[in-house]
């Protein structure tokens, strides 16, 4: 098999694995698609992230949003990832950049996660995933900025501040309601 064919097969298998774990009954609430860095940057800019913030990325994948928040915006960040392989890759990427003092990666389920330290939460899940996680996290403070890539947060229409379409994809900015 040619090298290009082998790479294409690996890519297809990864794609099938991502969709399979989402579509079949499982604990996953979204398909893993890495957010492109220009889009991740637009998400953090839309939320007005600065060195005063702590960004929680729920479903952090390979950790790129957490790393970007620390490197370019000076924020602290916490990434939570259910897939152990991705969580390990994210932790390795953080260590490789020497960001362990600013970025924490947690391998675990976001449901029942204490997000009371978060001033910003980023999401790229699904309609159902957004709703489920934001209803199940603990300590979500009113006024916390919540940025969702592509999928709106159902039931939060009154909390929507802005939709950025500058990267040809919807980025929704909300403020969490008072509990």
GROMACS elastic network, one bead per residue, 0.5 to 0.9 nm:
[ bonds ]
;  ai    aj funct       b0    kb
    1     4     6  0.83175   500
    1     5     6  0.63287   500
    1     6     6  0.64044   500
    2     5     6  0.52298   500
    2     6     6  0.62790   500
    2     7     6  0.87598   500
    3     6     6  0.51265   500
    3     7     6  0.62926   500
    3     8     6  0.86833   500
    4     7     6  0.51608   500
    4     8     6  0.62014   500
    4     9     6  0.86737   500
    5     8     6  0.50081   500
    5     9     6  0.61378   500
    5    10     6  0.86132   500
    6     9     6  0.51429   500
    6    10     6  0.62467   500
    6    11     6  0.86354   500
    7    10     6  0.51187   500
    7    11     6  0.61854   500
    7    12     6  0.86238   500
    8    11     6  0.50442   500
    8    12     6  0.61386   500
    8    13     6  0.86093   500
    9    12     6  0.50320   500
    9    13     6  0.61198   500
    9    14     6  0.85846   500
   10    13     6  0.51173   500
   10    14     6  0.61926   500
   10    15     6  0.86216   500
   11    14     6  0.51272   500
   11    15     6  0.61988   500
   11    16     6  0.86694   500
   12    15     6  0.50229   500
   12    16     6  0.61716   500
   12    17     6  0.85739   500
   13    16     6  0.50605   500
   13    17     6  0.61023   500
   13    18     6  0.86401   500
   14    17     6  0.50484   500
   14    18     6  0.62329   500
   14    19     6  0.87283   500
   15    18     6  0.51904   500
   15    19     6  0.63033   500
   15    20     6  0.84383   500
   15    31     6  0.88607   500
   15    32     6  0.85898   500
   15    33     6  0.89744   500
   16    19     6  0.52238   500
   16    20     6  0.57707   500
   16    21     6  0.84989   500
   17    20     6  0.50354   500
   17    21     6  0.61421   500
   17    22     6  0.86229   500
   18    21     6  0.55647   500
   18    22     6  0.65226   500
   18    23     6  0.88226   500
   18    30     6  0.84420   500
   18    31     6  0.52946   500
   18    32     6  0.58222   500
   18    33     6  0.83262   500
   19    22     6  0.51452   500
   19    23     6  0.59515   500
   19    24     6  0.82942   500
   19    30     6  0.83971   500
   19    31     6  0.57128   500
   19    32     6  0.80961   500
   20    23     6  0.52610   500
   20    24     6  0.57341   500
   20    31     6  0.85687   500
   21    24     6  0.56526   500
   21    25     6  0.75854   500
   21    26     6  0.64055   500
   21    27     6  0.82108   500
   21    28     6  0.64929   500
   21    29     6  0.88636   500
   21    30     6  0.85305   500
   21    31     6  0.75907   500
   22    25     6  0.74273   500
   22    26     6  0.68771   500
   22    27     6  0.81212   500
   22    28     6  0.55270   500
   22    29     6  0.61818   500
   22    30     6  0.57310   500
   22    31     6  0.56909   500
   22    32     6  0.88459   500
   23    26     6  0.79626   500
   23    28     6  0.87135   500
   23    29     6  0.89068   500
   23    30     6  0.88077   500
   23    31     6  0.86381   500
   25    28     6  0.83611   500
   26    29     6  0.81918   500
   27    82     6  0.85142   500
   27   109     6  0.85715   500
   28    31     6  0.78076   500
   28    82     6  0.76458   500
   28    83     6  0.87167   500
   28   129     6  0.84993   500
   29   125     6  0.65807   500
   29   126     6  0.68640   500
   29   128     6  0.72061   500
   29   130     6  0.84175   500
   29   132     6  0.85400   500
   29   133     6  0.88991   500
   30    33     6  0.88864   500
   30    59     6  0.84657   500
   30   124     6  0.79011   500
   30   126     6  0.57011   500
   30   128     6  0.87186   500
   30   129     6  0.65048   500
   31   125     6  0.72348   500
   31   126     6  0.82526   500
   32    59     6  0.85573   500
   32    61     6  0.69794   500
   32   124     6  0.88714   500
   32   125     6  0.83320   500
   33    36     6  0.89981   500
   33    61     6  0.81509   500
   33   124     6  0.85919   500
   34    37     6  0.88520   500
   34    60     6  0.89029   500
   34    61     6  0.69007   500
   34    62     6  0.74880   500
   34    64     6  0.81667   500
   35    38     6  0.84366   500
   35    39     6  0.65447   500
   35    40     6  0.60869   500
   35    64     6  0.79143   500
   35    65     6  0.79843   500
   35   124     6  0.80623   500
   35   149     6  0.86921   500
   36    39     6  0.53765   500
   36    40     6  0.61889   500
   36    41     6  0.86609   500
   36    64     6  0.88759   500
   37    41     6  0.59696   500
   37    42     6  0.84836   500
   37    64     6  0.76289   500
   37    65     6  0.78842   500
   37    68     6  0.81380   500
   38    41     6  0.50775   500
   38    42     6  0.62202   500
   38    43     6  0.87214   500
   38   167     6  0.79162   500
   39    43     6  0.62238   500
   39    44     6  0.87700   500
   39   149     6  0.85687   500
   39   167     6  0.64811   500
   39   169     6  0.84089   500
   39   171     6  0.85767   500
   40    43     6  0.50344   500
   40    44     6  0.63889   500
   40    45     6  0.86355   500
   40    64     6  0.81294   500
   40    65     6  0.60600   500
   40    68     6  0.78553   500
   40   149     6  0.87426   500
   41    44     6  0.52278   500
   41    45     6  0.61105   500
   41    46     6  0.85286   500
   41    65     6  0.79395   500
   41    68     6  0.73212   500
   41    69     6  0.82109   500
   41    72     6  0.86984   500
   42    45     6  0.50234   500
   42    46     6  0.59486   500
   42    47     6  0.85936   500
   42   164     6  0.82998   500
   42   166     6  0.83998   500
   42   167     6  0.78648   500
   42   171     6  0.81602   500
   43    46     6  0.51970   500
   43    47     6  0.64388   500
   43    48     6  0.87859   500
   43   122     6  0.78622   500
   43   147     6  0.64941   500
   43   148     6  0.79776   500
   43   149     6  0.75115   500
   43   164     6  0.85293   500
   43   171     6  0.65460   500
   43   172     6  0.83944   500
   43   173     6  0.83589   500
   44    47     6  0.51847   500
   44    48     6  0.62976   500
   44    49     6  0.55361   500
   44    50     6  0.88322   500
   44    55     6  0.89692   500
   44    65     6  0.83402   500
   44    68     6  0.86748   500
   44    69     6  0.70896   500
   44    73     6  0.81801   500
   44   120     6  0.87573   500
   44   122     6  0.83318   500
   44   147     6  0.79980   500
   45    49     6  0.60922   500
   45    50     6  0.88646   500
   45    73     6  0.87553   500
   46    49     6  0.78316   500
   46   147     6  0.79671   500
   46   162     6  0.84366   500
   46   163     6  0.88717   500
   46   164     6  0.75050   500
   46   171     6  0.82389   500
   46   172     6  0.86535   500
   46   173     6  0.70379   500
   47   120     6  0.72033   500
   47   145     6  0.64208   500
   47   146     6  0.76259   500
   47   147     6  0.67619   500
   47   173     6  0.66953   500
   47   174     6  0.87522   500
   49    52     6  0.77922   500
   49    53     6  0.61570   500
   49    54     6  0.84858   500
   49    55     6  0.79862   500
   49    69     6  0.75173   500
   49    73     6  0.63509   500
   49    74     6  0.84438   500
   49    75     6  0.70506   500
   49   119     6  0.88520   500
   49   120     6  0.75632   500
   50    53     6  0.56182   500
   50    54     6  0.87360   500
   50    69     6  0.82498   500
   50    72     6  0.89924   500
   50    73     6  0.52160   500
   50    74     6  0.60743   500
   50    75     6  0.56960   500
   51    54     6  0.81309   500
   51    69     6  0.88317   500
   51    70     6  0.81368   500
   51    73     6  0.60951   500
   51    76     6  0.72747   500
   52    74     6  0.79557   500
   52    75     6  0.63479   500
   52    76     6  0.81353   500
   52   119     6  0.87329   500
   53    73     6  0.89852   500
   53    74     6  0.82863   500
   53    75     6  0.52104   500
   53    76     6  0.63867   500
   53    77     6  0.81381   500
   53   118     6  0.75199   500
   53   119     6  0.56597   500
   53   120     6  0.69523   500
   54    69     6  0.88383   500
   54    75     6  0.58029   500
   54    77     6  0.51986   500
   54    78     6  0.74524   500
   54   117     6  0.67475   500
   54   118     6  0.51567   500
   54   119     6  0.54466   500
   54   120     6  0.63397   500
   54   121     6  0.85434   500
   55    65     6  0.89323   500
   55    66     6  0.72133   500
   55    69     6  0.72481   500
   55    75     6  0.69386   500
   55    76     6  0.62778   500
   55    78     6  0.62219   500
   55    79     6  0.82301   500
   55   117     6  0.86575   500
   55   118     6  0.57521   500
   55   119     6  0.62781   500
   55   121     6  0.56687   500
   55   122     6  0.72885   500
   56    60     6  0.85876   500
   56    66     6  0.76990   500
   56    76     6  0.87720   500
   56    77     6  0.56946   500
   56    79     6  0.57589   500
   56    80     6  0.76632   500
   56   115     6  0.74367   500
   56   117     6  0.85534   500
   56   118     6  0.58790   500
   56   119     6  0.80169   500
   56   120     6  0.62381   500
   56   122     6  0.62806   500
   56   123     6  0.88866   500
   57    60     6  0.51842   500
   57    61     6  0.89497   500
   57    63     6  0.82628   500
   57    65     6  0.70640   500
   57    66     6  0.67102   500
   57    77     6  0.75499   500
   57    78     6  0.62989   500
   57    80     6  0.63693   500
   57    81     6  0.86384   500
   57   120     6  0.84677   500
   57   121     6  0.57929   500
   57   123     6  0.63442   500
   57   124     6  0.88433   500
   58    61     6  0.87939   500
   58    78     6  0.84574   500
   58    79     6  0.61940   500
   58    80     6  0.52786   500
   58    81     6  0.68919   500
   58   109     6  0.89900   500
   58   110     6  0.63481   500
   58   121     6  0.71775   500
   58   122     6  0.63529   500
   58   123     6  0.57796   500
   58   124     6  0.80170   500
   58   125     6  0.84845   500
   58   133     6  0.84445   500
   59    63     6  0.89296   500
   59    79     6  0.70485   500
   59    80     6  0.55100   500
   59    82     6  0.69315   500
   59    83     6  0.87477   500
   59   109     6  0.86477   500
   59   110     6  0.74914   500
   59   122     6  0.87228   500
   59   123     6  0.70754   500
   59   124     6  0.74170   500
   59   125     6  0.73986   500
   60    63     6  0.51644   500
   60    64     6  0.74687   500
   60    65     6  0.71574   500
   60    66     6  0.74998   500
   60    78     6  0.86367   500
   60    79     6  0.50722   500
   60    80     6  0.55748   500
   60    81     6  0.53743   500
   60    82     6  0.87832   500
   60    86     6  0.82882   500
   60    87     6  0.77810   500
   60    90     6  0.79003   500
   60   105     6  0.83170   500
   60   122     6  0.87132   500
   60   123     6  0.83739   500
   60   124     6  0.87347   500
   61    64     6  0.76530   500
   61    65     6  0.89585   500
   61    79     6  0.82011   500
   61    80     6  0.81012   500
   61    81     6  0.60131   500
   61    82     6  0.85180   500
   61    83     6  0.77960   500
   61    86     6  0.53583   500
   61    87     6  0.65681   500
   61    89     6  0.82956   500
   61    90     6  0.68672   500
   62    65     6  0.84918   500
   62    81     6  0.85693   500
   62    85     6  0.89750   500
   62    86     6  0.53832   500
   62    87     6  0.65847   500
   62    88     6  0.81835   500
   62    89     6  0.57176   500
   62    91     6  0.80927   500
   62    93     6  0.76567   500
   63    66     6  0.53399   500
   63    67     6  0.61723   500
   63    68     6  0.85949   500
   63    79     6  0.64908   500
   63    80     6  0.87612   500
   63    81     6  0.87602   500
   63    86     6  0.82432   500
   63    87     6  0.76994   500
   63    89     6  0.78153   500
   63    91     6  0.74299   500
   63    93     6  0.72846   500
   63    94     6  0.74843   500
   63   105     6  0.76220   500
   64    67     6  0.51103   500
   64    68     6  0.60008   500
   64    69     6  0.85173   500
   64    90     6  0.75307   500
   64    93     6  0.83544   500
   64    94     6  0.88683   500
   65    68     6  0.50230   500
   65    69     6  0.60225   500
   65    70     6  0.86323   500
   65    77     6  0.86605   500
   65    79     6  0.83530   500
   65   122     6  0.83844   500
   66    69     6  0.51532   500
   66    70     6  0.63899   500
   66    71     6  0.86781   500
   66    75     6  0.87097   500
   66    76     6  0.79665   500
   66    77     6  0.53229   500
   66    78     6  0.65958   500
   66    79     6  0.62327   500
   66    90     6  0.89829   500
   66    94     6  0.85574   500
   66   103     6  0.65096   500
   66   104     6  0.83507   500
   66   105     6  0.85930   500
   67    70     6  0.52316   500
   67    71     6  0.59958   500
   67    72     6  0.83341   500
   67    77     6  0.77689   500
   67    90     6  0.89164   500
   67    93     6  0.81936   500
   67    94     6  0.66124   500
   67    97     6  0.83728   500
   67    99     6  0.75914   500
   67   102     6  0.87634   500
   67   103     6  0.69552   500
   68    71     6  0.51254   500
   68    72     6  0.56123   500
   68    73     6  0.71658   500
   68    74     6  0.87665   500
   68    75     6  0.89108   500
   69    72     6  0.58413   500
   69    73     6  0.50619   500
   69    74     6  0.63747   500
   69    75     6  0.54465   500
   69    76     6  0.71123   500
   69    77     6  0.67805   500
   69   103     6  0.88950   500
   70    73     6  0.56789   500
   70    76     6  0.57481   500
   70    77     6  0.67285   500
   70    99     6  0.75866   500
   70   102     6  0.63916   500
   70   103     6  0.69803   500
   71    74     6  0.58314   500
   71    75     6  0.78350   500
   71    99     6  0.82597   500
   72    75     6  0.82250   500
   73    76     6  0.89373   500
   74   102     6  0.84856   500
   75   102     6  0.73211   500
   75   103     6  0.87295   500
   76   101     6  0.83605   500
   76   103     6  0.58771   500
   76   104     6  0.83702   500
   77   102     6  0.63571   500
   77   104     6  0.63649   500
   77   105     6  0.84712   500
   77   118     6  0.84878   500
   78   102     6  0.85022   500
   78   103     6  0.57611   500
   78   105     6  0.57803   500
   78   106     6  0.74033   500
   78   118     6  0.85523   500
   79    87     6  0.84514   500
   79    90     6  0.83905   500
   79   103     6  0.76636   500
   79   104     6  0.62619   500
   79   106     6  0.60779   500
   79   107     6  0.84878   500
   80    87     6  0.75382   500
   80   104     6  0.85319   500
   80   105     6  0.59225   500
   80   107     6  0.59289   500
   80   108     6  0.62678   500
   80   109     6  0.72147   500
   80   110     6  0.64178   500
   80   113     6  0.89820   500
   81    84     6  0.72241   500
   81    86     6  0.69757   500
   81    87     6  0.54201   500
   81    90     6  0.88179   500
   81   105     6  0.76638   500
   81   106     6  0.63556   500
   81   107     6  0.51335   500
   81   108     6  0.57318   500
   81   109     6  0.68098   500
   81   110     6  0.75067   500
   82    85     6  0.89444   500
   82    86     6  0.80431   500
   82    87     6  0.72313   500
   82   106     6  0.84899   500
   82   107     6  0.57248   500
   82   109     6  0.52383   500
   82   110     6  0.75793   500
   83    86     6  0.54238   500
   83    87     6  0.61276   500
   83    88     6  0.86300   500
   83   107     6  0.71628   500
   83   108     6  0.77976   500
   83   109     6  0.89839   500
   84    88     6  0.59582   500
   84    89     6  0.84440   500
   84   107     6  0.60876   500
   84   108     6  0.80657   500
   85    88     6  0.52450   500
   85    89     6  0.62358   500
   85    90     6  0.86783   500
   86    90     6  0.60732   500
   86    91     6  0.85810   500
   86   107     6  0.86499   500
   87    90     6  0.50275   500
   87    91     6  0.61576   500
   87    92     6  0.85666   500
   87   105     6  0.67727   500
   87   106     6  0.69296   500
   87   107     6  0.54514   500
   87   108     6  0.85739   500
   88    91     6  0.51020   500
   88    92     6  0.61314   500
   88    93     6  0.85925   500
   88   105     6  0.84285   500
   88   107     6  0.77780   500
   89    92     6  0.50731   500
   89    93     6  0.61423   500
   89    94     6  0.86463   500
   90    93     6  0.50631   500
   90    94     6  0.62090   500
   90    95     6  0.86362   500
   90   105     6  0.68524   500
   91    94     6  0.50953   500
   91    95     6  0.61796   500
   91    96     6  0.84839   500
   91   100     6  0.84751   500
   91   103     6  0.88001   500
   91   104     6  0.77422   500
   91   105     6  0.57576   500
   91   106     6  0.84018   500
   92    95     6  0.50631   500
   92    96     6  0.59255   500
   92    97     6  0.86281   500
   93    97     6  0.63514   500
   93    98     6  0.86735   500
   93    99     6  0.88274   500
   94    97     6  0.53109   500
   94    98     6  0.62605   500
   94    99     6  0.53435   500
   94   100     6  0.61577   500
   94   103     6  0.68558   500
   94   104     6  0.81888   500
   94   105     6  0.82481   500
   95    99     6  0.60238   500
   95   100     6  0.59159   500
   96    99     6  0.77948   500
   97   100     6  0.82808   500
   98   101     6  0.79069   500
   99   102     6  0.54534   500
   99   103     6  0.58029   500
   99   104     6  0.86423   500
  100   103     6  0.52248   500
  100   104     6  0.64828   500
  100   105     6  0.89289   500
  101   104     6  0.77572   500
  106   109     6  0.88097   500
  108   111     6  0.88334   500
  108   113     6  0.89192   500
  109   112     6  0.77602   500
  109   113     6  0.73840   500
  110   113     6  0.51111   500
  110   114     6  0.86219   500
  110   133     6  0.67341   500
  110   136     6  0.82377   500
  110   137     6  0.69135   500
  111   114     6  0.88941   500
  111   132     6  0.79817   500
  111   133     6  0.57002   500
  111   134     6  0.83586   500
  111   135     6  0.85353   500
  111   136     6  0.52801   500
  111   137     6  0.54422   500
  111   138     6  0.83078   500
  112   115     6  0.89228   500
  112   133     6  0.82214   500
  112   136     6  0.53847   500
  112   138     6  0.55448   500
  113   133     6  0.89814   500
  113   136     6  0.77680   500
  113   138     6  0.56595   500
  113   139     6  0.83420   500
  114   117     6  0.78408   500
  114   118     6  0.89596   500
  114   137     6  0.61267   500
  114   139     6  0.56045   500
  114   140     6  0.77036   500
  115   118     6  0.53724   500
  115   119     6  0.87735   500
  115   121     6  0.85053   500
  115   137     6  0.66518   500
  115   138     6  0.60181   500
  115   139     6  0.54485   500
  115   140     6  0.56888   500
  115   141     6  0.81813   500
  116   119     6  0.81923   500
  116   138     6  0.71165   500
  116   140     6  0.55409   500
  116   141     6  0.63483   500
  117   139     6  0.82606   500
  117   140     6  0.86436   500
  117   141     6  0.87971   500
  118   121     6  0.65296   500
  118   140     6  0.78382   500
  118   141     6  0.82035   500
  118   144     6  0.69867   500
  118   145     6  0.86491   500
  119   141     6  0.83008   500
  119   143     6  0.80516   500
  119   145     6  0.62130   500
  119   146     6  0.85325   500
  120   144     6  0.57199   500
  120   146     6  0.57067   500
  120   147     6  0.75095   500
  121   144     6  0.74252   500
  121   145     6  0.62866   500
  121   147     6  0.61843   500
  121   148     6  0.83807   500
  122   145     6  0.85330   500
  122   146     6  0.59245   500
  122   148     6  0.59078   500
  122   149     6  0.79196   500
  123   126     6  0.87093   500
  123   130     6  0.70932   500
  123   146     6  0.76708   500
  123   147     6  0.61772   500
  123   149     6  0.62457   500
  123   151     6  0.86727   500
  124   129     6  0.87838   500
  124   130     6  0.79731   500
  124   147     6  0.86240   500
  124   148     6  0.57883   500
  124   149     6  0.50060   500
  124   150     6  0.70622   500
  124   151     6  0.72516   500
  125   128     6  0.80642   500
  125   129     6  0.54518   500
  125   130     6  0.60273   500
  125   148     6  0.80459   500
  125   149     6  0.79160   500
  125   150     6  0.86221   500
  125   151     6  0.73449   500
  126   130     6  0.58351   500
  126   131     6  0.84016   500
  126   150     6  0.82875   500
  126   151     6  0.58914   500
  126   152     6  0.84745   500
  126   153     6  0.89822   500
  127   130     6  0.54451   500
  127   131     6  0.64162   500
  127   132     6  0.86642   500
  127   151     6  0.56713   500
  127   152     6  0.66421   500
  127   153     6  0.66153   500
  127   154     6  0.69484   500
  128   131     6  0.52721   500
  128   132     6  0.59791   500
  128   133     6  0.85071   500
  128   153     6  0.87207   500
  128   154     6  0.83752   500
  129   132     6  0.51575   500
  129   133     6  0.59909   500
  129   134     6  0.83975   500
  130   133     6  0.54462   500
  130   134     6  0.60642   500
  130   135     6  0.84858   500
  130   148     6  0.80624   500
  130   151     6  0.77759   500
  130   152     6  0.79424   500
  130   153     6  0.59803   500
  130   154     6  0.79299   500
  131   134     6  0.54174   500
  131   135     6  0.61321   500
  131   136     6  0.86269   500
  131   153     6  0.61358   500
  131   154     6  0.63166   500
  131   155     6  0.79834   500
  132   135     6  0.52993   500
  132   136     6  0.61863   500
  132   137     6  0.87538   500
  133   136     6  0.50754   500
  133   137     6  0.59851   500
  134   137     6  0.56906   500
  134   138     6  0.87776   500
  134   140     6  0.80555   500
  134   153     6  0.87044   500
  135   138     6  0.84969   500
  137   140     6  0.67274   500
  139   179     6  0.89567   500
  140   143     6  0.89163   500
  140   144     6  0.72383   500
  140   176     6  0.73401   500
  140   177     6  0.87412   500
  140   178     6  0.86143   500
  140   179     6  0.77602   500
  141   144     6  0.57459   500
  141   176     6  0.67328   500
  141   177     6  0.76325   500
  141   178     6  0.66275   500
  141   179     6  0.70831   500
  142   145     6  0.87676   500
  142   175     6  0.70761   500
  142   179     6  0.64174   500
  143   146     6  0.88996   500
  143   174     6  0.85980   500
  143   176     6  0.50390   500
  143   177     6  0.64708   500
  143   178     6  0.71410   500
  144   174     6  0.81778   500
  144   175     6  0.54325   500
  144   176     6  0.51718   500
  144   177     6  0.82145   500
  145   173     6  0.68993   500
  145   174     6  0.57275   500
  145   176     6  0.63465   500
  146   172     6  0.80058   500
  146   173     6  0.57907   500
  146   174     6  0.50363   500
  146   175     6  0.59162   500
  146   176     6  0.67079   500
  147   171     6  0.68383   500
  147   172     6  0.55413   500
  147   174     6  0.63865   500
  147   175     6  0.87683   500
  148   151     6  0.61446   500
  148   152     6  0.65439   500
  148   153     6  0.74621   500
  148   170     6  0.84284   500
  148   171     6  0.58242   500
  148   172     6  0.51219   500
  148   173     6  0.66590   500
  148   174     6  0.82950   500
  149   152     6  0.78324   500
  149   169     6  0.77207   500
  149   170     6  0.62666   500
  149   172     6  0.63790   500
  150   169     6  0.62210   500
  150   171     6  0.56981   500
  150   172     6  0.72918   500
  151   154     6  0.87765   500
  151   170     6  0.76004   500
  151   171     6  0.79347   500
  151   172     6  0.76571   500
  152   156     6  0.82620   500
  152   157     6  0.83409   500
  152   160     6  0.89832   500
  152   170     6  0.85876   500
  152   171     6  0.83744   500
  152   172     6  0.63580   500
  153   156     6  0.56161   500
  153   157     6  0.73253   500
  153   160     6  0.87425   500
  153   172     6  0.83009   500
  153   174     6  0.84774   500
  154   157     6  0.68187   500
  155   158     6  0.79042   500
  155   159     6  0.88066   500
  156   159     6  0.51682   500
  156   160     6  0.66362   500
  156   174     6  0.76551   500
  156   175     6  0.87848   500
  156   176     6  0.81509   500
  156   177     6  0.80970   500
  157   160     6  0.54215   500
  157   174     6  0.85042   500
  158   161     6  0.84181   500
  158   174     6  0.87059   500
  158   177     6  0.89629   500
  159   173     6  0.84993   500
  159   174     6  0.52565   500
  159   175     6  0.54991   500
  159   176     6  0.67338   500
  159   177     6  0.67806   500
  160   163     6  0.79131   500
  160   172     6  0.71751   500
  160   173     6  0.59830   500
  160   175     6  0.68217   500
  161   172     6  0.78167   500
  161   173     6  0.55698   500
  161   174     6  0.53200   500
  161   175     6  0.71515   500
  162   171     6  0.82558   500
  162   172     6  0.61021   500
  162   173     6  0.53334   500
  162   174     6  0.72758   500
  163   170     6  0.62609   500
  163   171     6  0.54765   500
  163   173     6  0.62717   500
  164   167     6  0.78085   500
  164   168     6  0.87419   500
  164   169     6  0.78077   500
  164   170     6  0.58271   500
  164   171     6  0.50694   500
  164   172     6  0.65934   500
  164   173     6  0.81490   500
  165   168     6  0.52866   500
  165   169     6  0.53457   500
  165   171     6  0.64879   500
  165   172     6  0.89836   500
  166   169     6  0.71994   500
  166   170     6  0.81078   500
  166   171     6  0.88028   500
  167   170     6  0.77862   500
  167   171     6  0.86729   500
  174   177     6  0.89322   500
  176   179     6  0.85771   500
